[in-house]
C-alpha cells in the first residue's frame, strides 16, 4: 500500500511536469470554464461560428492515453471544424486520470451536454443537434458518456468515435500483448470508481438494451492500429442491438492519424484529410442536414 502511494506520487509528479506547458499555450479558440454545483469547473476551449442563432454543437474530447495531451492539441482541428460545420464547438479539457478517477471524465462530457441543453437559447445553439466525439482515449470517454446519457434518457444527435479504446474488461482480443499489464499498472496507480466491466468503462460489454438506446454512431478504425478490433466489435454490437452505426476503415492508417499530432507520419496526411471530411459528412447526417458542395474537399 505504501509502495503504491509512492509510485502514484512519482507518476503524478511526472505527468504534471510533462503537461504543465499546455496552460501557457496560445489558442485559436476562447479558453473558458463551465461552472458546476458541487464539482470543479470544466475547462474548455470554445469556437463560435460566424452564423449566430440555432447552430449545431460539437463536443470534442482529446486523446492522450487518459494522462497526456490536452485540448490545445486539437485547437486547429476544432477551429476548422467550427468553420466548416458552422457549429459551436466545445473542445473539452477533461481532468486526466491522475487527477480524477473514472467515470469523472465521462461525467464531465455529460455535464457539458446538460450545460448546452440548459443554455441553448443564450448560446445560440439547437439543443437537438449536439454531437460528442473523440479519438483514442477521447473516443473511450465519449462512448462511455454516450452510454451515461442514454441511461439518463438524454438525447443527443450522435457520437463520432475515432480509433477508440473501448474495452478494459478484455472481452475483445487485440494485437497488443503488453496491454493487460499496462492496464493493470494504470489502475493500480489510479483505480476506477466503477468496476472495469461496467459499460461506462468498457462500452463493448454493454447490454443490447443499453446499446439500442445510445446515440447513433460513426466509428473510425485503422488497419495498422492494434485497437481496430475494439471499434469493429462495438460497431457490430450496435448493429445487433438495432442501432444505426457507420464503420469507416482506413486500412493503411495508424493510430491517431486523424489529428494534428499525426504529422510524424507525412504519408498519413491524405488519409487524415479524407477522415476530416468523412467526419464532417457524418456530423451533417447526424444533424439532419443535407450535404452540399461546401462540405466536399
C-alpha positions in Angstrom: 0.0 0.0 0.0 2.8 2.4 0.9 4.7 1.5 -2.2 1.6 2.1 -4.4 1.2 5.6 -2.8 4.9 6.3 -3.5 4.6 5.1 -7.1 1.4 7.1 -7.6 3.1 10.3 -6.3 6.0 9.8 -8.6 3.8 9.2 -11.6 1.6 12.2 -10.8 4.6 14.4 -10.5 6.0 13.2 -13.8 2.7 13.7 -15.6 2.2 17.2 -14.2 5.7 18.2 -15.3 5.1 16.9 -18.8 1.7 18.6 -19.2 2.3 21.9 -17.4 3.3 23.8 -20.6 -0.2 23.5 -22.0 -1.6 26.2 -19.7 0.6 28.9 -21.3 -0.1 28.0 -24.9 -2.0 30.5 -27.0 -5.2 29.1 -28.6 -7.3 30.0 -31.6 -10.4 29.3 -29.6 -11.5 31.1 -26.4 -10.5 29.5 -23.1 -13.4 29.2 -20.8 -14.9 27.2 -17.9 -18.3 25.5 -17.4 -19.3 26.0 -13.8 -21.0 23.2 -11.9 -22.6 22.9 -8.5 -20.6 20.9 -6.1 -17.9 19.9 -8.7 -14.9 21.6 -10.2 -15.5 23.7 -13.3 -14.9 22.0 -16.6 -12.1 23.6 -18.6 -13.0 24.1 -22.3 -11.9 26.0 -25.4 -14.8 27.5 -27.4 -15.1 28.1 -31.1 -18.1 30.2 -32.4 -19.2 30.1 -36.0 -19.9 33.3 -38.0 -23.6 32.5 -38.1 -25.4 33.3 -34.9 -28.5 31.5 -33.7 -29.8 27.9 -33.7 -26.5 26.4 -34.8 -25.4 22.8 -34.1 -23.0 22.0 -31.3 -20.0 19.6 -31.4 -18.1 18.5 -28.3 -14.5 17.3 -29.0 -12.7 15.1 -26.4 -8.9 14.9 -26.9 -6.8 11.7 -26.8 -3.6 11.0 -24.9 -3.9 7.8 -23.0 -6.1 9.4 -20.3 -3.0 11.0 -18.8 -1.4 13.1 -21.6 -2.1 15.6 -24.3 -4.5 18.5 -23.9 -7.4 20.2 -25.6 -4.8 22.6 -27.1 -3.6 19.7 -29.3 -7.0 19.8 -31.1 -7.1 23.6 -31.3 -6.6 24.0 -35.1 -8.8 21.0 -35.8 -11.7 22.4 -33.7 -11.3 25.8 -35.3 -11.5 24.3 -38.8 -14.4 22.1 -37.8 -16.4 25.0 -36.4 -15.9 27.0 -39.6 -16.8 24.1 -42.0 -19.7 22.8 -40.0 -21.0 26.2 -38.9 -21.1 24.7 -35.4 -20.4 25.9 -31.9 -17.5 23.6 -30.9 -16.6 22.8 -27.4 -13.0 21.5 -27.1 -13.2 19.8 -23.7 -10.1 19.6 -21.5 -11.2 16.8 -19.2 -9.4 16.0 -15.9 -6.7 13.5 -16.6 -6.8 10.1 -14.9 -4.1 11.1 -12.3 -6.3 14.0 -11.3 -9.7 12.2 -11.1 -10.7 8.5 -11.4 -13.2 7.1 -14.0 -16.0 7.9 -14.5 -15.3 11.6 -13.7 -14.2 12.3 -17.3 -17.4 10.7 -18.7 -19.4 12.8 -16.3 -17.7 16.0 -17.5 -18.9 15.2 -21.0 -22.4 14.5 -19.8 -22.4 17.7 -17.8 -21.2 19.7 -20.8 -24.2 18.3 -22.8 -26.5 19.3 -20.0 -25.0 22.8 -19.9 -25.5 23.1 -23.7 -29.2 22.0 -23.4 -29.9 24.3 -20.4 -28.3 27.3 -22.1 -29.2 26.6 -25.7 -31.1 29.9 -26.2 -28.3 32.1 -24.8 -25.6 30.2 -26.6 -27.5 30.3 -29.9 -27.5 26.6 -30.4 -30.0 23.9 -31.4 -30.4 21.7 -28.3 -31.4 18.8 -30.6 -28.2 19.0 -32.6 -25.4 18.0 -30.2 -22.6 15.6 -31.1 -19.9 14.2 -28.9 -16.7 13.0 -30.5 -13.2 12.0 -29.6 -10.2 9.9 -30.7 -8.4 7.1 -28.8 -8.8 7.8 -25.1 -11.2 10.6 -26.1 -13.2 8.1 -28.1 -13.4 5.9 -25.0 -14.6 8.8 -22.8 -17.1 9.8 -25.5 -18.5 6.3 -25.9 -18.9 6.0 -22.1 -20.5 9.4 -21.9 -23.0 8.4 -24.6 -24.0 5.4 -22.5 -24.4 7.6 -19.4 -26.6 10.0 -21.4 -28.8 7.1 -22.6 -29.1 5.8 -19.1 -30.3 9.3 -18.1 -32.7 9.5 -21.1 -30.8 12.5 -22.5 -30.9 12.5 -26.3 -28.1 13.7 -28.5 -27.7 13.7 -32.3 -24.8 11.3 -32.4 -21.3 10.2 -31.4 -18.2 10.0 -33.6 -15.5 7.7 -32.3 -12.1 7.7 -33.9 -9.7 4.8 -33.2 -11.4 4.3 -29.8 -10.3 2.2 -26.9 -13.4 0.5 -25.7 -12.6 -2.5 -23.5 -10.9 -2.7 -20.1 -12.7 -6.0 -19.5 -10.6 -7.8 -22.1 -13.6 -9.0 -23.9 -12.1 -8.3 -27.3 -8.7 -9.8 -28.4 -6.3 -7.2 -29.8 -2.7 -7.4 -31.1 -1.3 -5.6 -28.1 0.4 -8.2 -25.9 1.6 -5.7 -23.3 -1.8 -4.2 -23.0 -3.2 -6.1 -20.0 0.0 -5.4 -18.0 -0.2 -1.7 -18.8 -3.8 -1.6 -17.8 -3.2 -3.3 -14.5 -0.4 -0.8 -13.7 -2.7 2.0 -14.7 -5.5 1.0 -12.4 -3.1 0.1 -9.6 -2.0 3.7 -9.6 -5.3 5.3 -10.5 -8.2 2.9 -9.6 -11.5 3.4 -11.2 -14.6 4.2 -9.1 -16.6 1.7 -11.2 -15.9 -1.9 -12.0 -13.9 -2.3 -15.2 -16.7 -4.4 -16.7 -19.2 -1.5 -16.2 -20.4 -0.4 -19.7 -19.4 3.2 -19.0 -15.8 2.0 -18.6 -15.9 -0.9 -21.1 -18.6 0.0 -23.7 -18.2 -3.2 -25.6 -19.8 -5.2 -22.8 -22.9 -3.1 -22.6 -26.2 -5.0 -23.0 -28.2 -5.0 -26.2 -30.9 -3.0 -24.4 -28.4 -0.3 -23.5 -26.8 -0.2 -26.9 -30.2 0.1 -28.5 -30.7 3.3 -26.7 -27.4 5.1 -27.2 -27.0 7.8 -29.8 -26.3 6.7 -33.4 -22.6 6.3 -34.0 -19.8 6.7 -36.6 -16.7 4.7 -35.8 -13.4 5.2 -37.5 -10.7 2.5 -37.3 -7.3 1.9 -38.8 -5.9 -1.3 -40.2 -2.4 -0.6 -38.7 -3.8 0.2 -35.3 -3.9 -2.7 -32.8 -7.1 -1.3 -31.4 -9.1 -1.6 -34.5 -10.9 -4.8 -33.2 -12.5 -2.7 -30.5 -14.2 -0.4 -32.9 -15.2 -3.2 -35.3 -16.7 -5.3 -32.5 -18.5 -2.3 -31.0 -20.0 -1.4 -34.4 -21.3 -5.0 -34.7 -22.7 -4.9 -31.2 -24.5 -1.6 -32.0 -25.9 -3.1 -35.2 -27.1 -6.2 -33.4 -28.8 -4.0 -30.9 -30.8 -2.4 -33.7 -28.9 0.9 -33.6 -27.6 3.0 -36.5 -23.9 2.9 -37.0 -21.4 3.7 -39.7 -18.0 1.9 -39.6 -15.1 3.5 -41.6 -11.9 1.5 -42.0 -8.6 3.1 -43.2 -6.6 0.0 -44.0 -3.3 1.9 -44.2 -4.0 4.3 -41.3 -2.1 4.3 -38.0 -3.5 5.0 -34.5 -4.1 8.7 -34.1 -3.6 9.6 -37.7 -6.7 11.9 -37.8 -5.4 14.7 -35.5 -2.7 17.3 -35.8 -0.5 15.1 -33.7 -0.1 12.6 -36.5 2.3 14.8 -38.6 5.3 12.5 -37.7 3.9 10.2 -40.5 3.6 12.5 -43.5 2.2 9.7 -45.7 -0.9 9.8 -43.5 -1.8 13.3 -44.5 -4.1 12.3 -47.4 -5.9 9.8 -45.1 -6.1 12.5 -42.4 -7.7 14.9 -44.8 -10.2 12.3 -46.0 -11.0 11.4 -42.4 -11.8 15.1 -41.6 -14.3 15.3 -44.5 -15.8 11.9 -43.5 -16.4 13.3 -40.0 -17.9 16.5 -41.5 -20.2 14.3 -43.6 -21.2 12.1 -40.7 -21.9 15.1 -38.5 -24.1 16.7 -41.0 -26.0 13.5 -41.4 -26.5 13.3 -37.7 -27.6 17.0 -37.6 -30.1 16.1 -40.3 -28.5 18.5 -42.8 -28.1 17.7 -46.5 -24.7 17.6 -48.0 -23.7 20.4 -50.3 -20.7 21.5 -52.3 -19.3 23.4 -49.3 -18.8 20.2 -47.3 -16.7 18.5 -50.0 -12.9 18.9 -50.2 
